[in-house]
Amino acid sequence: MNFQYLDSPVGTLRLVSNGTHLTAIEFEGPDGVGDAREFRDAVLAECAEQLTDYFAARSRQQYAPRSNS
């Protein structure tokens, strides 16, 4: 699994993908993000960009590929 962290107005989010689809968006707990090293991919970069635009009120549509499993 690949993941990256995104700072957002609702707290730090952990974006998770299988390399092809977005599989999860998780809220980080009060202890922070820990010491895990991020492994980013194109799916996560696109998701992070879309969420950043969403929170900045530049977009209300989300298109990140996601898994149904």
Contacts in CASP RR format, 6 or more apart in sequence:
PFRMAT RR
TARGET T0000
AUTHOR 0000-0000-0000
METHOD contacts of the structure
MODEL  1
MNFQYLDSPVGTLRLVSNGTHLTAIEFEGPDGVGDAREFRDAVLAECAEQ
LTDYFAARSRQQYAPRSNS
1 16 0 8 1.000
1 17 0 8 1.000
1 18 0 8 1.000
1 23 0 8 1.000
2 16 0 8 1.000
2 17 0 8 1.000
2 18 0 8 1.000
2 19 0 8 1.000
2 39 0 8 1.000
2 40 0 8 1.000
2 41 0 8 1.000
2 43 0 8 1.000
2 44 0 8 1.000
3 14 0 8 1.000
3 15 0 8 1.000
3 16 0 8 1.000
3 17 0 8 1.000
3 36 0 8 1.000
3 38 0 8 1.000
3 39 0 8 1.000
3 40 0 8 1.000
3 44 0 8 1.000
4 14 0 8 1.000
4 15 0 8 1.000
4 38 0 8 1.000
4 39 0 8 1.000
4 40 0 8 1.000
4 44 0 8 1.000
4 45 0 8 1.000
4 48 0 8 1.000
5 12 0 8 1.000
5 13 0 8 1.000
5 14 0 8 1.000
5 15 0 8 1.000
5 28 0 8 1.000
5 33 0 8 1.000
5 38 0 8 1.000
6 12 0 8 1.000
6 13 0 8 1.000
6 14 0 8 1.000
6 15 0 8 1.000
6 48 0 8 1.000
6 51 0 8 1.000
6 52 0 8 1.000
7 13 0 8 1.000
8 51 0 8 1.000
8 52 0 8 1.000
8 55 0 8 1.000
9 55 0 8 1.000
10 27 0 8 1.000
11 27 0 8 1.000
11 28 0 8 1.000
12 27 0 8 1.000
12 28 0 8 1.000
12 32 0 8 1.000
12 33 0 8 1.000
13 25 0 8 1.000
13 26 0 8 1.000
13 27 0 8 1.000
13 28 0 8 1.000
13 51 0 8 1.000
14 24 0 8 1.000
14 25 0 8 1.000
14 26 0 8 1.000
14 27 0 8 1.000
14 28 0 8 1.000
14 33 0 8 1.000
15 22 0 8 1.000
15 24 0 8 1.000
15 25 0 8 1.000
15 44 0 8 1.000
15 47 0 8 1.000
15 48 0 8 1.000
15 51 0 8 1.000
16 22 0 8 1.000
16 23 0 8 1.000
16 24 0 8 1.000
16 25 0 8 1.000
16 26 0 8 1.000
17 23 0 8 1.000
17 41 0 8 1.000
17 43 0 8 1.000
17 44 0 8 1.000
17 47 0 8 1.000
18 67 0 8 1.000
19 41 0 8 1.000
19 42 0 8 1.000
19 43 0 8 1.000
20 43 0 8 1.000
20 65 0 8 1.000
20 67 0 8 1.000
21 43 0 8 1.000
21 65 0 8 1.000
21 66 0 8 1.000
21 67 0 8 1.000
22 43 0 8 1.000
22 44 0 8 1.000
22 47 0 8 1.000
22 64 0 8 1.000
22 65 0 8 1.000
22 66 0 8 1.000
22 67 0 8 1.000
23 66 0 8 1.000
23 67 0 8 1.000
23 69 0 8 1.000
25 47 0 8 1.000
43 64 0 8 1.000
43 65 0 8 1.000
46 63 0 8 1.000
46 64 0 8 1.000
46 65 0 8 1.000
47 64 0 8 1.000
50 59 0 8 1.000
50 62 0 8 1.000
50 63 0 8 1.000
50 64 0 8 1.000
51 62 0 8 1.000
53 59 0 8 1.000
54 60 0 8 1.000
54 62 0 8 1.000
END
